């Protein structure tokens, strides 16, 4: 059975108070990153947000629900920022480089978000088994559409299905961010690594010279 996304609930099912909800999400981001999902306590999230413990449950059904809502909120913002950055580019190569570069920059500039997305989400069995994950699907669609457009324009090889290439690219950048987070953000330059990844992937996706139109 697939769980419904928290954002699918009707507005009337939750109390008004967007600012308070955002404060709780911000606090959860910090507490999850600091202690990990399993060790995080709702009481500490409430203290960090400056609300009573019971207030958390007016907005979120459980700690898992809070984690999923945090994921949705952050991925919505990331998807919007990536789409804006990519829209300014004119070639498939530049779009892919910009996508990977921008994602790495977001991880570098928001380390708590990076830790929640790469580590803590995997600690929630509800998220991994039941959540429909529409925000991640949107992320992959953006990446896949970049590749499809490059294939249609003859810039990228067409024998690799765009969804397969998109998942391979995500897997690679996700692994880089995970290694960066686990390394205490000091092992390597994550943005430079993303640029190198982009060059490597573009080399593999490039149309061979003898396949180019005369």
N, C-alpha and C positions, 0 to 999 in steps of 0.2 A: 504493500500500500504506500502510495506517495504522499508525503506530508505537504500541505498547502504552505506556500510562502507566507510569512507574517504580513507582508505588504498586501496580500490578497484579502485580508479581513476588511470588512466594511468599516468605514470611519466611525459609525455609531457603536461599534463593539469596543472602543477604547475611549478613555477620557481625553478631553482637550488638554493641550499643554505641550506643544511642540518643543519649546525651549527646554522644559524639564526632561522630556524624552531624550533630546540631544545631549543634555548634561549626563544622563545615565549612560548613554552610548559612549560618550567620551571617557567617562570614568571606567566603564567596562574595558575599553581598549587599553587603558593604562594598567588596570589590575590584571587582565589576562596576560599582557606582555610581561608584567613583573613577576607573577606567581605561576603562570600556566593555567590552562582551563580547569584541570582537575582540582588544583589546589586553591583556585580563586573562590572566595566566599562572597555570597550576595550581600552580606552585611558590610563587607569592606567596600564593595562597589557603591552601596548606598552612602556610606560615610564620605567616600571620595566625591560623590555627586552632590552631597549636601542635602540628602533626602532621607526620610524614614525608610527602614527596611521594607515595610509593607508597600510603600509607594512603587517599588520595583515591579511588584506583581499586578499593579494597575495597568502597566504598559506591556509586560512580558510574562508569559505563562510559566516560564522556567528559565534556568540558566542556559540550557540549550537554545531556547527560543531567543534569549538575549544575544547569544553568540551568532545565531543565524541572522538576526536583525542587524547586528553590527556588520556582518559580512555584506549584507545587501546595501547598507548605507555607504560603506566604503567602496564597494565595487561600482555602485552607481556613479559615484564621484570620479573614480578612476576611468570608467568607460567614457564618461563625458569629456574628461581632459584629454584622453588618448584620441578620441574622435576629432576634437578641435585641433590638436597638433597635426594629425595626419592629413586633415582637410587642406592644409596650407601647401602640401607637397604636390608635385606634378608628375613624378615617375614612380613606378612600382618599387624600384630600389630605394629611393628616398623615403617613400612611405614606410617600408619595412624597417629601414634604419631608424627613422623617427619614432616609430611605434616602440621598438625595443629600447631605444635610448630614453624615451619619455617614461617607460615603465620602470626602468632602472633608476631614473632620477626620482620618481615617486617613492620607490622603496628606500633610497638613500635619505631622502628628506623627511620621510615618515616611517622611521624604524619600528615604532609600535604597531603600525598597520601592517608592515611587512611581516613582522613576527606572528601576528594573529592570522594572516592569510596563509602563510607557509607552514606554520607549525600547529597553532592551537586549534584550527578548524578540524584538523585530522584527529584530534583527540575526542571529538564528539561523534559517537556512533549514530546519533540521530541525523546529524548533518551528512555523514558519509553514506548512510543507508537509505534515508528517506527523503531528503530535501531535493526538490526538483531542480534547483540551481539555475534559475533564469538569467541571473546577472552574469554568471560565467559563460552561459550560452551566448549572451550578447557580446562578451569579450571575444570569444572564438569566432563569431560571425564577422566582427570587424576585421580580425586578422585574416580570415578566409576570404573576405571580399577584396582585400588588398591583393591577395595572390590571384584570385580569379580575374580581377581587372588587369593585372600584369600579364596573365596568360592570354586574355582576349586581345591585348594590345601587342602581343608578340614579344614582350620583354622577358617573360619567364616561361620555362618549359611547360608544355601542356600535358605531359605524360604522368605527372604527379598530381593526384587529386588534391584540390585546394584544401579540403577539410583535413586530409592526412598531413599535409605540409603545415597547416595551422596548428594542429595538435603537437607536431614535432617541435615547432618553434616555441610553443608555450612550455612544453616539457623542458626544453633547454633553458629558457630564461627563468622558469620557476626553480630549477635546480641551482642555477647561479645565485638567485636571491636567497634560497635556503642555505647554501654554503656560506654566503655573506652574513646572514643572520646568526648562524651557529658559530661563525668565527669571530663574533663580537664586533663586526663591522670594520675590522682592522686588517684582515688577511689580504685583501685586494681591493682595487678600485672597481666597484660594481658597474659604474657607468662605462668605464673603459672596457670592461669585460663584455658588456652588452654590445658595444660597438664591434668588438672582435667577433662575437657570435653572429652579428648581422652580416659581416663580411663573409664568414664561413658559409652561412646558410645561403646567401645570395650566390656564392660561387657554385653551390650545389644545384640551385634552382635556375641558374642562368641558361639561356638558350645557347647551344653549341654554335660556333661560327658557321659550320657547314649547314646548319638548320635555319639560319637567318635568310630572310627573303632578299633577293638581289636588289 
